[in-house]
Amino acid sequence: MKVWIDQDLCTGDGLCAEIAPDVFFGQDDGLFYVQESAANFGTETLFDGTSNPAGSDGMARIPDNGMDRVIEAAEECPGECIFIEVE
């Protein structure tokens, strides 16, 4: 399973990062992005629209123990900008 954020819809509330900080993070632009945390995958990969693609081109893998938190983040997101995709 993978997750991505549509930054055009992101309201910058940060609820996603509060619920799953190992999957979501905020940038200086006030928007949130996805990451593959080193704690989960051995290396850190930030899908932040600068060095890596943002939006649907920058999908991050969801850690095995993180699916419930990612679903909760998507449900709580006021911008409805978090998308989960099955590989």
Buried (B, 14 or more C-beta within 10 A) or exposed (E): BBBBBBBEBBBEBBBBBEBBEBBBBBBEEEBBBBBBBEEBBEEEBBBBBEEBEBBEEBBBBBBEEBBEBBBBBBEEBEBEBBBBEEE
